[in-house]
Amino acid sequence: MSTAAVIGGGPAGLIAAEVLARAGVTVTVYDRMPSVGRKFLLAGHGGLNITHSEARDRMLGRYGRSADRLAPMLDVFGPEDLRDWCAGLGEPTFVGSSGRVFPQAFRATPLFRAWLARLAELGVRIETRQRWTGWTGESGRLSFTGADGGTIEVTPDAALFALGGASWPRLGSDGGWVGPFSDRGVAVTPLRPANVGVRVNWSDVFAERFAGTPLKNVGLTVRGGPRGQQVRGDAMVTRTGIEGGPVYAIGAAIRDALDTDGRCVLEVDLRPDLTVDQLVGRLQHRRPKDSGSTWLRRSIGLDPVGIALLRESSGGGLPSDPAATAALVKAVPVVVTGTMPIDRAISTAGGIEWSEVDEALMLRRLPGTFVAGEMLDWEAPTGGYLLQASFSTGVVAARGALAWLRREAASGSR
Ligand SMILES: Cc1cc2nc3c(=O)[nH]c(=O)nc-3n(C[C@H](O)[C@H](O)[C@H](O)COP(=O)(O)OP(=O)(O)OC[C@H]3O[C@@H](n4cnc5c(N)ncnc54)[C@H](O)[C@@H]3O)c2cc1C
């Protein structure tokens, strides 16, 4: 019987282990943490958004530059397959607001418990507190260091790595794999924070009063960025900047602007449902005794945080001319000075370059070694796309490993 080592027990590694074990391979999962699936469980804390219900093309668009490579993998194991898989574990899914998909229990724990029981039934062994440190020897034995400092080496017939990115390192994935992979000549795009808040130097008064306040239903655009790329939603003001769905969704463009110019101007549209002309029309009705704030509240419904953002951008005062005010409301400039660090990010951009793997996710330089999940160089916004791609790549890599094992057995190499 063939043996496979799955290194990394997140969703990508565990679904790969399931596929391999079902096909009769003897599978051992190694993870450096005391238990597997920690990020998956944390992801489920406020509701496990496991995938999205939108149409295929729209979904693929979320993966930006990686859409072409991920498309066939989502065809192999897509949103419907993932939902069926959840149902098979006793957790049917439902479509929540804005098309996001969640398991019935909303949290990840019941689903994960059922999954671990299934893996145990399939005979998957899970070795925790084993940190993979690299390859040793001519034949490339896999080397692990245990919590007691002891080292073990293994030589499975196939190896499948799913070590994640580098966000939230205390949950296990710390990007420590980059060194050994780079040493073997595998090209890795530097790991960067994705789905992360950005830094803004708010005035003390603004930060004090509005940290924790949502900017509801705003549109965000990167000045000078890709045309027409406005994202909408609720963003949250923090003491040191802004975070939340629309900020994450436009994160790659923010990073590009920061890389190119060292700064990024984010334009906040406080009234995305109204045109400039409509705003001008409404702003023309100002009662003589109205203060600037009252005028903005009554005529165009700005809330205190929106009004304060206008003041913040214009050095404390408020414009009084309707046309100038309307233009500002549609594009309040907010200067972003950087992103928050990777340990505060929901996910990671960068990773093993697509050119390093074939369509079965086998490393071209290391036959018999497969990679899956966030280790690969793709990124996506929040909305269930991260877990979907982790599962899809896990299944594809496992099937690739199975095909490789069969070929090797047939050719008599083993
Ligand atoms: C707060 C938060 C909320 C999230 N919410 C969502 C959500 O709602 N929807 C969504 O789609 N995505 C969400 N995500 C993202 C999602 O959890 C990840 O994209 C997904 O877990 C990546 O899966 P993975 O298997 O590639 O890596 P991971 O889940 O990171 O698993 C990697 C595993 O490898 C192990 N490992 C790392 N290095 C070593 C080593 N050297 N030796 C041995 N083991 C090692 C780690 O301990 C870990 O168990 C969220 C993430 C965070 C942080």
Ligand as a Chemical Component Dictionary entry (heavy atoms), coordinates in Angstrom:
data_LIG
# 
_chem_comp.id                   LIG 
_chem_comp.type                 NON-POLYMER 
_chem_comp.pdbx_formal_charge   0 
_chem_comp.three_letter_code    LIG 
# 
loop_
_chem_comp_atom.comp_id 
_chem_comp_atom.atom_id 
_chem_comp_atom.alt_atom_id 
_chem_comp_atom.type_symbol 
_chem_comp_atom.charge 
_chem_comp_atom.model_Cartn_x 
_chem_comp_atom.model_Cartn_y 
_chem_comp_atom.model_Cartn_z 
_chem_comp_atom.pdbx_ordinal 
LIG C1  C1  C 0 -9.653  35.461 11.812 1  
LIG C2  C2  C 0 -9.818  34.717 10.513 2  
LIG C3  C3  C 0 -11.085 34.550 9.979  3  
LIG C4  C4  C 0 -11.237 33.905 8.743  4  
LIG N1  N1  N 0 -12.491 33.733 8.244  5  
LIG C5  C5  C 0 -12.662 33.137 7.033  6  
LIG C6  C6  C 0 -13.967 32.923 6.494  7  
LIG O1  O1  O 0 -14.992 33.183 7.159  8  
LIG N2  N2  N 0 -14.054 32.383 5.249  9  
LIG C7  C7  C 0 -12.954 32.033 4.524  10 
LIG O2  O2  O 0 -13.085 31.581 3.383  11 
LIG N3  N3  N 0 -11.722 32.148 5.042  12 
LIG C8  C8  C 0 -11.561 32.693 6.274  13 
LIG N4  N4  N 0 -10.291 32.815 6.792  14 
LIG C9  C9  C 0 -9.136  32.308 6.014  15 
LIG C10 C10 C 0 -9.008  30.778 6.088  16 
LIG O3  O3  O 0 -9.088  30.361 7.429  17 
LIG C11 C11 C 0 -7.655  30.347 5.460  18 
LIG O4  O4  O 0 -7.608  30.822 4.132  19 
LIG C12 C12 C 0 -7.487  28.820 5.460  20 
LIG O5  O5  O 0 -7.476  28.338 6.781  21 
LIG C13 C13 C 0 -6.194  28.416 4.747  22 
LIG O6  O6  O 0 -6.101  27.027 4.773  23 
LIG P1  P1  P 0 -4.716  26.238 4.638  24 
LIG O7  O7  O 0 -5.041  24.811 4.895  25 
LIG O8  O8  O 0 -4.060  26.618 3.386  26 
LIG O9  O9  O 0 -3.794  26.813 5.799  27 
LIG P2  P2  P 0 -3.963  26.881 7.450  28 
LIG O10 O10 O 0 -5.408  26.801 7.750  29 
LIG O11 O11 O 0 -3.215  28.062 7.806  30 
LIG O12 O12 O 0 -3.282  25.549 7.894  31 
LIG C14 C14 C 0 -1.893  25.352 7.821  32 
LIG C15 C15 C 0 -1.472  24.325 8.850  33 
LIG O13 O13 O 0 -0.081  24.072 8.691  34 
LIG C16 C16 C 0 0.515   23.970 9.975  35 
LIG N5  N5  N 0 1.949   24.314 9.828  36 
LIG C17 C17 C 0 2.486   25.488 9.419  37 
LIG N6  N6  N 0 3.822   25.409 9.385  38 
LIG C18 C18 C 0 4.147   24.147 9.776  39 
LIG C19 C19 C 0 5.376   23.434 9.899  40 
LIG N7  N7  N 0 6.552   24.002 9.621  41 
LIG N8  N8  N 0 5.332   22.145 10.285 42 
LIG C20 C20 C 0 4.146   21.529 10.552 43 
LIG N9  N9  N 0 2.958   22.149 10.453 44 
LIG C21 C21 C 0 2.951   23.452 10.056 45 
LIG C22 C22 C 0 -0.247  24.953 10.825 46 
LIG O14 O14 O 0 -0.132  24.655 12.202 47 
LIG C23 C23 C 0 -1.672  24.806 10.293 48 
LIG O15 O15 O 0 -2.394  23.844 11.026 49 
LIG C24 C24 C 0 -10.104 33.426 8.041  50 
LIG C25 C25 C 0 -8.846  33.577 8.601  51 
LIG C26 C26 C 0 -8.685  34.212 9.821  52 
LIG C27 C27 C 0 -7.299  34.380 10.400 53 
# 
loop_
_chem_comp_bond.comp_id 
_chem_comp_bond.atom_id_1 
_chem_comp_bond.atom_id_2 
_chem_comp_bond.value_order 
_chem_comp_bond.pdbx_ordinal 
LIG C1  C2  SING 1  
LIG C2  C3  SING 2  
LIG C2  C26 DOUB 3  
LIG C3  C4  DOUB 4  
LIG C4  N1  SING 5  
LIG C4  C24 SING 6  
LIG N1  C5  DOUB 7  
LIG C5  C6  SING 8  
LIG C5  C8  SING 9  
LIG C6  O1  DOUB 10 
LIG C6  N2  SING 11 
LIG N2  C7  SING 12 
LIG C7  O2  DOUB 13 
LIG C7  N3  SING 14 
LIG N3  C8  DOUB 15 
LIG C8  N4  SING 16 
LIG N4  C9  SING 17 
LIG N4  C24 SING 18 
LIG C9  C10 SING 19 
LIG C10 O3  SING 20 
LIG C10 C11 SING 21 
LIG C11 O4  SING 22 
LIG C11 C12 SING 23 
LIG C12 O5  SING 24 
LIG C12 C13 SING 25 
LIG C13 O6  SING 26 
LIG O6  P1  SING 27 
LIG P1  O7  DOUB 28 
LIG P1  O8  SING 29 
LIG P1  O9  SING 30 
LIG O9  P2  SING 31 
LIG P2  O10 DOUB 32 
LIG P2  O11 SING 33 
LIG P2  O12 SING 34 
LIG O12 C14 SING 35 
LIG C14 C15 SING 36 
LIG C15 O13 SING 37 
LIG C15 C23 SING 38 
LIG O13 C16 SING 39 
LIG C16 N5  SING 40 
LIG C16 C22 SING 41 
LIG N5  C17 SING 42 
LIG N5  C21 SING 43 
LIG C17 N6  DOUB 44 
LIG N6  C18 SING 45 
LIG C18 C19 SING 46 
LIG C18 C21 DOUB 47 
LIG C19 N7  SING 48 
LIG C19 N8  DOUB 49 
LIG N8  C20 SING 50 
LIG C20 N9  DOUB 51 
LIG N9  C21 SING 52 
LIG C22 O14 SING 53 
LIG C22 C23 SING 54 
LIG C23 O15 SING 55 
LIG C24 C25 DOUB 56 
LIG C25 C26 SING 57 
LIG C26 C27 SING 58 
# 
